[in-house]
Amino acid sequence: MRNPSVSVIVTTYNWPEALDRVLSSLCAQQYRDLEIIVADDGSTTETEKVIAAWKEKSPFPLIHCWQPDEGFRAAMIRNRAVAIAKNDYFIFLDGDCVVRPDFVARHVGLAEKKWFVAGNRILLSKSFTEEILKYKFAIEHWPLTRWAFKALFRQCNRFSPFLYFRLGAARKLFFSRWQGVKTCNLGIWRSDFIKVNGLDEDFTGWGFEDSDLVVRLQRAQIFRKSGQYAIPVLHLWHPNQDRSLAAQNKKRLNKTIKSTHILAKKGLCQYLVPPTEKPSAKAIRIKNWKCHIVCQEKYYSTEMESLFQNIEYYLKNPLKVLKNDFPSSVVLTEIEGKLCVIKSSKARNSFQKIRHFFARSRAKKNWLNAHKLLHLGIPTFTPIAFMEKRWGPFKGASYFICSYIEGKSALEYFKCENEFLKEKCFPVAKNITNMLKKLAQHWISHRDINLSNIILVENEPWLIDLDSMREHHFKMTAKHAAIREYERFQQNWVDALGTEDEKKNLFNLFFGELKLVQK
């Protein structure tokens, strides 16, 4: 798998002199596929001036993410910064932590799917910190011999973290330990951070929001990998933060440890997904011997109840039949003045009936996969409800209800001969490519990718028909799935648009970039 693109998220609050040194060290990084986001928890204009000055000199994109000063809200500003980050891998850093030029490169060397990397700190003394800030020393470039002298004269608390050792499997010895992990030096995949809904913003004031994150990550089977003897940060001295809320935060952490939840109650998803598309965390659930119904609370009504009771009537009397291919059918209907889609799935034969008894229904797959894509920021329909008919523990027909996406399918778009003569075709193809690359980077395969399953809304692609979608847990299977996905998409293009060399060449021109994802 290729090296990931990296977003370094630097948290700061009203210490522009320290931030200046941190940005100096980040701009000297050897790793080039990088963006820097300053997560500013309400600093004054002095900090803005420092960022503006470095923006002109930085070889990497430098973004300032700011929120009003309403107390210590590090969890919130980090979530906000993640929401605007564009890259695959996040490195969290504090605005008082200077890094050496190989810091990001070494973090990337340790990055591994389903693992987060916890680094450590070297604490600098008060007098040494004052000296660094006064004379703007570029300490990130100092040789190890100079640091050995600083350690000898107690201007830094230890020298050993500067040493580099390839520890291999030993880095995973304490995979389940949550203590000691800090967001001043933490590497984590975007997909893993999103999976737990980021940091919990109920943690305000100093302390324990990073511990809460780690506990939930480990509960989601994302484990700790040690970054010791590889990725130290140089921590500038400062007085202790106000810890008046530490006891309250410790109680919240203990509650998390005793619970079983994985998602932050107030976390990242509020910034990732537009409010009109964000699935509700609350759902109405009805389960008995005859049916299993799950419906988003905000959509549950008497008319929705009527639909559940007479769903076959709605299927036989739709506004429009979108697809009628036994054993599945898709129809357009109206519920409380809003256009909705109902997708029914039934068994084709006796063998399928037996399989349906025990397997996860297509309706439930659509429901779960739609939520997954929305949390990843990939546009798709809003899941409203699903219903399974049952005979005790055995499943029968299933029905999925979702919002209707008004747009043109990619098949209709590219079939129009005139579109090939217009330059607007290229940005549309680029948007589709970016969406499919994002799926592959999160180890997700659609498994039925074709032009008909991509709806264009103002030239932005929306993905539909998610019941075959799968998230892979191993790099090799994800790689093979990406190869099959590309081949399937290419074959669909040829089948739908013709076998002429011109059309084939256009596919390579538009979507050839997808081949890179397979490497």
Secondary structure as UniProt FT lines:
FT   STRAND          6..12
FT   HELIX           16..26
FT   TURN            27..28
FT   STRAND          34..40
FT   HELIX           45..57
FT   STRAND          62..66
FT   HELIX           74..84
FT   STRAND          89..94
FT   TURN            95..96
FT   STRAND          97..98
FT   TURN            101..102
FT   HELIX           103..110
FT   TURN            113..114
FT   STRAND          115..118
FT   STRAND          121..124
FT   HELIX           126..135
FT   HELIX           139..141
FT   HELIX           144..152
FT   TURN            153..154
FT   HELIX           160..162
FT   HELIX           168..172
FT   TURN            173..176
FT   TURN            179..180
FT   TURN            183..184
FT   STRAND          185..189
FT   HELIX           190..195
FT   TURN            196..197
FT   TURN            201..202
FT   HELIX           209..219
FT   TURN            220..221
FT   STRAND          223..226
FT   TURN            228..230
FT   STRAND          233..235
FT   TURN            244..245
FT   HELIX           246..258
FT   HELIX           269..272
FT   TURN            275..277
FT   STRAND          283..287
FT   STRAND          291..296
FT   HELIX           297..299
FT   HELIX           302..309
FT   HELIX           311..316
FT   STRAND          320..325
FT   TURN            326..327
FT   STRAND          328..335
FT   TURN            336..337
FT   STRAND          338..345
FT   HELIX           350..358
FT   HELIX           362..375
FT   TURN            376..377
FT   STRAND          383..391
FT   TURN            392..393
FT   STRAND          394..403
FT   STRAND          408..409
FT   HELIX           410..415
FT   HELIX           417..421
FT   TURN            423..424
FT   HELIX           425..441
FT   TURN            442..443
FT   STRAND          444..445
FT   HELIX           451..453
FT   STRAND          454..457
FT   TURN            458..459
FT   STRAND          460..463
FT   TURN            467..468
FT   STRAND          470..471
FT   HELIX           475..497
FT   HELIX           501..511
FT   HELIX           512..518
//
